[in-house]
Amino acid sequence: MEVVLAIAIGILTGSGVWLVLRSRTFQLVLGLSLLSYAVNLFIFSIGGLAVDQEAILLDGVAPDLLHYTDPVPQALVLTAIVIGFAMTALLLVIVLASRGMTGTDHVDGTEP
């Protein structure tokens, strides 16, 4: 499972970097979204991939990370998803305003 997650993070990161380096603004937005998904998966994987472990405290089970999943990476990813959504919406507004002012969708505002 760890290998599949590492490959998925690598593919998302590589695709995101490739799209960010393109000259069109829509590809830039998609690339930044893919990079944020890769970072979210990476942060989520920091907590460890655990199967059949409880997320809440139970009576009679020792309160340590051997018996429970770590909730901190899950909270960080949830926060990052909300912030990423807001930043994507803001970036789309800026891209649309730039297209309206320059008449092109290239990042530098000029046609090649």
Secondary structure, DSSP 8 states (H G I E B T S, - for coil): -HHHHHHHHHHHHHHHHHHHTSSBHHHHHHHHHHHHHHHHHHHHHHT---SS-BSS--TTS-SSTTTB--HHHHHHHHHHHHHHHHHHHHHHHHHHHHHHHHS--BTTSS--
